[in-house]
Amino acid sequence: MPTNWFTTPSRLRTLLIGLVAGVLYGLCAMAVASSSHRAVSIAYIFVLPVVLGAIPALYSSREQLSNYLWHLVAPWLMTFTLFTISFISGFEGLICLVVIFGPFVILGSLGAFFSRRVSQRDVPNKPLYVSLIFLLPFMAGLVEEQASATDQFYTVTTTQEIVASRAVVWQNIQSVRHIQPREIKPHFVHLIGVPRPLDGRLDSAGVGGIRHIRWEKGLYFQEHITAWNPGQGFAYDIKVNPHSIPPRTLDEHVLVGGQYFDVVRGSYGIQELAAERSLVTLTCTYRVTTNLNGYSKLWADFMLDDFNKMILEVIQSRCERLAPL
């Protein structure tokens, strides 16, 4: 091997060196975050991508440092490779990877352009500078540990207009039995691995009754009725035993009833718009417990609304088949 292998690298060599170094570093950071339960953190989701994006620039040739497109694309290619390996190896589930994809791509590109500016200049003690870059996510994680995550509760409200009377709708929202795959339209939440609902059975009408809910992959939870207004709606508290959920059904970071996320209560309401037209409202109150609850809320709102929309579409289809023509 030539002695000048690193001093006069080709474009391909520097590309591979930067990408491989970034992917290996990213896998190590993921392993540390996973083992120390720091994966849902500012350090992991917002600081780590900046460092990952900076790594290829540290190994770039002068030609590559002058190429803006390279610094835009390199973090994307590294993120795709890192996420693919993480998913296959089980470091992260698909849901979590989708949630953090945006910050990794955007902040990765910012990190690449920042590192490019520094690499083009003569920086004193450059080895120290590089070492500090690699240590930045871990130092940020140690600082972040001093701030305790707080519980915050939010409510998602989803509505669906149904061409059916209030009485017909009321019959169909109490229990949603034996949901067939053909009844479920394609939704984003299912594309990223959220299990589909299979059955919802109410054992007793009125306050104190329990709706037994079953999803794919063995998920089961109960909805305890806390308010009951015949023909108008009902409310319920959700009881989930996270230890009863089969292993690897849901990533621990989005596990219902888990450390970071829980769905605690919900309600159905029916508003009569006309003789054969009703508006159904499904609300869902959930908890997030992280140091980045604002970002968590954006995704939780979107995914819960998408899931609720799917449930209401099933109810709509069943009601409108029963409604008079």
VMD Tcl script that draws the C-alpha trace (Angstrom):
set ca {
  {0.00 0.00 0.00}
  {1.45 3.39 -0.93}
  {2.66 5.51 1.96}
  {0.73 8.49 0.65}
  {-2.64 6.63 0.67}
  {-4.17 9.13 3.11}
  {-2.29 12.25 1.94}
  {-3.45 12.09 -1.71}
  {-6.80 10.33 -1.52}
  {-9.08 9.92 -4.50}
  {-12.62 11.17 -4.40}
  {-13.92 7.63 -3.92}
  {-11.50 6.90 -1.08}
  {-12.37 10.06 0.84}
  {-16.05 9.49 0.23}
  {-15.85 5.98 1.65}
  {-13.62 7.00 4.57}
  {-15.98 9.80 5.60}
  {-19.13 7.73 5.21}
  {-17.73 4.65 6.96}
  {-16.36 6.76 9.82}
  {-19.72 8.49 10.19}
  {-21.74 5.28 10.12}
  {-19.47 3.53 12.64}
  {-19.58 6.54 14.93}
  {-23.36 6.75 14.57}
  {-23.78 3.07 15.45}
  {-21.59 3.49 18.53}
  {-23.60 6.55 19.60}
  {-26.86 4.65 19.08}
  {-25.58 1.73 21.15}
  {-24.57 4.05 23.98}
  {-27.87 5.94 23.85}
  {-29.86 2.70 23.81}
  {-27.98 1.11 26.69}
  {-28.28 4.25 28.82}
  {-31.92 5.01 27.84}
  {-30.95 8.38 26.35}
  {-32.34 7.80 22.87}
  {-35.29 10.16 23.37}
  {-33.17 13.21 24.07}
  {-31.99 16.50 22.61}
  {-28.42 15.17 22.53}
  {-29.38 12.12 20.48}
  {-31.94 13.63 18.10}
  {-30.57 17.15 17.59}
  {-26.87 17.21 18.54}
  {-25.75 13.85 17.15}
  {-26.95 14.64 13.56}
  {-24.81 17.80 13.50}
  {-21.73 15.80 14.43}
  {-22.53 13.04 11.95}
  {-22.86 15.60 9.17}
  {-19.52 17.13 10.11}
  {-17.58 13.86 9.93}
  {-17.38 13.45 6.11}
  {-16.02 17.01 5.78}
  {-13.17 16.13 8.15}
  {-11.99 13.52 5.64}
  {-12.83 15.41 2.44}
  {-10.31 16.38 -0.22}
  {-9.91 20.01 -1.25}
  {-12.01 19.32 -4.33}
  {-14.82 17.95 -2.22}
  {-14.59 20.84 0.24}
  {-15.32 23.21 -2.64}
  {-18.35 21.18 -3.77}
  {-21.55 22.39 -2.09}
  {-23.61 19.52 -3.50}
  {-21.31 16.99 -1.82}
  {-21.92 18.53 1.59}
  {-25.65 18.46 1.00}
  {-25.80 14.85 -0.22}
  {-23.15 13.18 1.99}
  {-25.16 13.46 5.26}
  {-28.25 12.11 3.46}
  {-26.35 9.10 2.15}
  {-24.79 8.48 5.56}
  {-28.16 8.80 7.32}
  {-29.79 6.35 4.92}
  {-26.96 3.83 5.43}
  {-26.95 4.29 9.21}
  {-30.74 3.94 9.49}
  {-30.80 0.85 7.28}
  {-28.16 -0.87 9.41}
  {-29.88 0.28 12.62}
  {-33.22 -1.14 11.50}
  {-31.79 -4.46 10.33}
  {-29.68 -4.87 13.48}
  {-32.55 -3.90 15.78}
  {-30.93 -0.79 17.26}
  {-34.02 1.22 16.30}
  {-37.55 0.44 15.16}
  {-39.04 1.84 11.97}
  {-41.37 4.23 13.82}
  {-38.50 5.89 15.69}
  {-36.34 6.10 12.57}
  {-39.12 7.88 10.70}
  {-39.60 10.32 13.58}
  {-35.92 11.29 13.74}
  {-35.23 11.21 9.99}
  {-35.95 14.93 9.47}
  {-33.54 16.25 12.14}
  {-30.81 13.86 11.01}
  {-31.03 15.01 7.38}
  {-31.48 18.75 7.99}
  {-29.06 19.15 10.89}
  {-26.62 16.75 9.24}
  {-26.36 19.07 6.25}
  {-25.88 22.06 8.56}
  {-23.12 20.19 10.37}
  {-21.45 19.40 7.04}
  {-21.40 23.04 5.93}
  {-20.11 24.18 9.33}
  {-17.34 21.59 9.29}
  {-16.50 22.55 5.70}
  {-15.93 26.17 6.72}
  {-13.64 25.10 9.55}
  {-11.76 22.53 7.44}
  {-10.95 25.18 4.82}
  {-9.12 27.24 7.42}
  {-5.98 26.68 9.42}
  {-7.31 25.72 12.83}
  {-4.82 25.53 15.72}
  {-4.90 22.28 17.67}
  {-7.00 20.62 15.01}
  {-6.80 17.14 16.65}
  {-8.29 18.68 19.80}
  {-11.04 20.29 17.74}
  {-11.86 16.96 16.09}
  {-11.92 15.17 19.45}
  {-14.31 17.74 20.87}
  {-16.64 17.27 17.91}
  {-16.81 13.52 18.51}
  {-17.44 14.03 22.23}
  {-20.11 16.72 21.81}
  {-23.23 14.46 21.85}
  {-22.01 12.58 24.92}
  {-21.20 15.81 26.79}
  {-24.60 17.23 25.80}
  {-26.21 14.04 27.08}
  {-24.50 14.38 30.47}
  {-25.70 17.99 30.75}
  {-29.21 17.01 29.68}
  {-29.38 14.34 32.38}
  {-29.39 17.09 34.98}
  {-32.83 18.20 33.74}
  {-35.60 15.76 34.63}
  {-38.11 14.93 31.92}
  {-41.58 16.27 32.70}
  {-45.01 14.77 32.04}
  {-47.12 16.77 29.65}
  {-50.62 15.88 28.47}
  {-52.16 16.77 25.12}
  {-55.45 15.99 23.41}
  {-56.01 15.11 19.75}
  {-59.48 15.69 18.29}
  {-60.53 13.96 15.07}
  {-63.90 14.35 13.35}
  {-65.71 12.47 10.61}
  {-69.00 13.33 8.90}
  {-71.18 10.27 8.39}
  {-74.27 9.96 6.20}
  {-76.38 8.18 8.79}
  {-78.67 9.01 11.67}
  {-77.46 9.51 15.21}
  {-79.13 6.23 16.23}
  {-77.25 4.23 13.59}
  {-73.95 5.84 14.55}
  {-74.58 5.17 18.24}
  {-75.05 1.47 17.50}
  {-71.72 1.30 15.70}
  {-69.42 3.23 18.01}
  {-70.10 1.25 21.19}
  {-68.45 -1.88 19.81}
  {-66.41 -2.20 16.63}
  {-66.26 -5.94 16.19}
  {-64.19 -8.12 13.87}
  {-62.50 -5.46 11.75}
  {-61.50 -6.95 8.41}
  {-58.39 -5.88 6.45}
  {-60.57 -4.77 3.52}
  {-62.30 -2.25 5.78}
  {-59.07 -0.41 6.57}
  {-57.84 2.17 4.09}
  {-54.09 2.77 3.68}
  {-52.74 5.10 6.34}
  {-49.28 6.43 7.17}
  {-49.24 4.87 10.65}
  {-49.56 1.39 9.21}
  {-46.86 1.97 6.61}
  {-44.38 2.61 9.45}
  {-45.38 -0.44 11.46}
  {-48.20 0.57 13.82}
  {-50.41 -2.52 14.27}
  {-53.95 -2.46 12.87}
  {-57.01 -2.82 15.10}
  {-58.82 -6.15 15.05}
  {-61.70 -5.94 17.51}
  {-63.40 -3.63 20.01}
  {-66.00 -5.19 22.31}
  {-68.06 -3.44 24.99}
  {-69.01 -5.89 27.74}
  {-71.62 -3.70 29.47}
  {-73.38 -0.49 28.46}
  {-73.03 2.39 30.89}
  {-70.50 3.73 33.36}
  {-68.33 0.90 34.65}
  {-68.45 -1.03 31.39}
  {-65.23 -2.08 29.71}
  {-64.33 -1.99 26.03}
  {-61.86 -4.77 25.25}
  {-59.58 -3.63 22.43}
  {-57.37 -5.97 20.40}
  {-54.84 -5.04 17.74}
  {-52.51 -7.03 15.55}
  {-49.36 -8.60 17.02}
  {-51.09 -9.54 20.27}
  {-51.77 -6.01 21.58}
  {-54.62 -5.82 24.09}
  {-55.87 -3.03 26.34}
  {-59.04 -1.93 28.10}
  {-61.15 1.20 27.96}
  {-63.06 1.76 31.21}
  {-66.25 3.76 30.65}
  {-66.35 6.89 32.83}
  {-69.25 8.78 31.20}
  {-72.25 7.48 29.25}
  {-74.84 9.53 27.34}
  {-76.99 7.24 25.17}
  {-77.21 8.51 21.61}
  {-74.70 11.27 22.28}
  {-71.41 9.65 23.24}
  {-69.25 8.24 26.00}
  {-65.85 8.74 27.62}
  {-63.31 6.25 28.93}
  {-59.98 5.81 30.70}
  {-57.44 3.60 28.95}
  {-55.69 0.89 30.93}
  {-52.60 -0.69 29.42}
  {-50.20 -3.12 31.01}
  {-46.95 -2.55 29.04}
  {-45.56 -5.83 30.35}
  {-48.39 -7.70 28.59}
  {-47.34 -6.38 25.18}
  {-45.38 -9.04 23.25}
  {-41.64 -8.25 22.94}
  {-40.60 -6.15 19.92}
  {-44.22 -5.40 18.97}
  {-43.57 -1.70 19.56}
  {-40.30 0.15 20.03}
  {-39.78 1.03 23.70}
  {-39.68 4.73 22.81}
  {-43.29 4.67 21.52}
  {-44.60 1.89 23.75}
  {-48.11 2.71 25.00}
  {-47.96 2.80 28.79}
  {-44.18 3.07 28.66}
  {-41.65 5.49 30.07}
  {-41.97 8.06 27.29}
  {-45.51 7.76 25.98}
  {-48.99 6.72 27.06}
  {-52.57 7.17 25.90}
  {-54.65 7.80 29.01}
  {-58.25 8.58 28.02}
  {-60.59 9.21 25.14}
  {-64.16 9.88 24.14}
  {-66.69 9.58 21.32}
  {-69.28 12.28 20.63}
  {-72.14 12.41 18.11}
  {-73.61 15.63 16.77}
  {-76.70 15.45 14.56}
  {-76.27 17.67 11.50}
  {-79.45 16.62 9.70}
  {-81.96 13.76 9.70}
  {-79.49 11.36 8.08}
  {-76.19 13.13 8.67}
  {-74.02 13.06 11.80}
  {-70.66 14.39 12.90}
  {-68.62 11.98 15.03}
  {-65.82 13.33 17.19}
  {-63.12 11.06 18.59}
  {-60.78 12.59 21.17}
  {-57.63 11.06 22.56}
  {-55.56 12.39 25.48}
  {-51.98 11.22 25.73}
  {-48.86 11.76 27.84}
  {-45.31 12.41 26.68}
  {-42.38 12.40 29.11}
  {-39.19 13.57 27.43}
  {-36.85 16.55 27.33}
  {-38.22 17.43 23.90}
  {-41.97 17.26 24.43}
  {-42.65 19.92 21.81}
  {-41.13 17.82 19.03}
  {-42.70 14.64 20.42}
  {-46.11 16.36 20.36}
  {-45.83 17.15 16.65}
  {-45.43 13.49 15.76}
  {-47.85 12.15 18.39}
  {-50.57 14.53 17.19}
  {-50.03 13.52 13.58}
  {-49.94 9.76 14.16}
  {-52.82 9.62 16.65}
  {-54.99 11.73 14.34}
  {-54.11 9.42 11.45}
  {-54.97 6.35 13.52}
  {-58.23 7.88 14.79}
  {-59.15 8.80 11.23}
  {-58.78 5.17 10.24}
  {-61.09 4.03 13.07}
  {-63.71 6.61 12.13}
  {-63.54 5.52 8.49}
  {-64.36 1.95 9.53}
  {-67.31 3.22 11.58}
  {-68.41 5.46 8.68}
  {-68.37 2.57 6.22}
  {-70.41 0.36 8.52}
  {-72.93 3.09 9.36}
  {-73.50 4.13 5.77}
  {-74.13 0.52 4.70}
  {-76.96 0.44 7.26}
  {-78.32 3.92 6.52}
  {-81.51 4.10 4.42}
  {-81.06 5.04 0.77}
}
mol new
graphics top color blue
foreach p $ca { graphics top sphere $p radius 0.5 }
foreach p [lrange $ca 0 end-1] q [lrange $ca 1 end] { graphics top cylinder $p $q radius 0.2 }
display resetview
